[in-house]
């Protein structure tokens, strides 16, 4: 057993990556690009999985929600896993819809006990449908979710304990949230159940401050369009000091693509960082679940809360009403006041970011032709 390093498989990179598989220990494929493709195209992924270990990464199940997981999407995911037979599969600790409203991207859920109960139920459904549990990934967020009862640093170990599933630790997401909300990312590592961390993501982002009313300072945007920052390599070194088991490390890039040689150089730097941490191990402290000092008790209906947030992210009228008087907006939905103050600036930023995601036309999914060109097989 050893640490493995790989890249996210993207259509723009596929042809060249086929020629460089000797430099990769694994590849990660976005499952949603393939879930509703014809079976023959899905079998092309199986052919790739025979060449290099492949993981399937989901972005639309919305497992971390008080609402039940979308059964149609889950069934399609299960069929894809059955046809591709990946080394592992993963999803996010996020919700993507609420009350029938599609947010259009991964939204950090309200950090409540009711959300954890929903997560546990949804992961159990997913495990039964797919035949194995997902690796669960922490998400980046521009907004502190309204209605939250727990802080970010205690949320991840609580979520893992509730789900009973392995963790996919995204170090750039952790870095972005630490930078945006003022907590110590290295200290947050000490709260994690490291025996349950199986995989790591690294990526890059940028400081973002759109010129619009209500936005005063910049926040760090996880856009996967920039080189991995030094601070994330530092976190990878710290992960190496704490992780008792081998890790699968995947570099994600979703646009503004450099050359594959540049991406492989970033991957080499990741290898060096993790190896450096392995050479100076640190006894990881036990995760500590700290009760929230500001909790006002459970909200009346967690699904109503998610529906309210989904509408606030997508409907300007609802968003402005929430900003004008959060307690009144909560009361109108039959909810108790939020235990935490409303993050007005983050709400505006998140809404703008989600709108950009919805407006972006989806890229065509990779088709079977790349496999034919590379191998001569149908």
C-alpha angles and dihedrals in degrees: 000000000000141000113278129207130202149148136249109261109236129173091239091056102034100095095051094040089057087063093049102046089121087070094053131074093191144350131221122218126197102242095205090064088063109027096097098032120116115276093249091059092046088053088058086066088053088056089053091048088057089059100045134004108272132198126197116223120198127205107173111048094091095210096167096072140103086232120081117265116263101267094202092056092043092052090049090049090050091052091050092051090049092053098041100035095207124197089242142343131218145189137181136266088239144104120228103183138026133187091353094309116123111215094196098227145036110299124192106245124234102273097236135135089244089058090053090052090052091047091053092051094046094048089050089053091047093048091051094047099044099032096237136052121261125244103245119222127207112232135224117239137190092200135051099236112248116242094030119154098186135054121243093250094058095036099074098054090044091051093049091049092049094048098039088213132125121266131243102200113208104201095190090053089051091048092049094050093045090051094045098045105029107247130132110259094198091051088050089058090062091061094059126102094238094187086067097049108103104161142023133207125205126187144143137251142163145238109269131193115160117205101247138116116281096025114105108158138034123257128196113259120209097216102147089223101107139061119278108271122237091248091062092053087051089054090049089055089051089049089054090054092054108032113097094190135052115277133214106222118197126188110213124206123170106173148349085058120204121202118296087243089061091049091049089051089055088050090052089052089051090053090052093048094050092045090051090054092047089055092057105039121193123204103243115228119237115267112260122209106209116196113238111258092205101047114135092190131269119323117249096245122008092194090057089052092052090047091051092050092046090054092045089054093050108028119061093203093056092043094053092047090053091049092047095053117356095181092053092047090051092047091051088060093047093255131136117243114282114267089222131049117264113263095223097175093046091049091056092047094047092049091052092047093049091048090054090051092051092047095050110096110236114252117243110267116246111268135210093266094085089060092049092050093048101044108015090238128125 
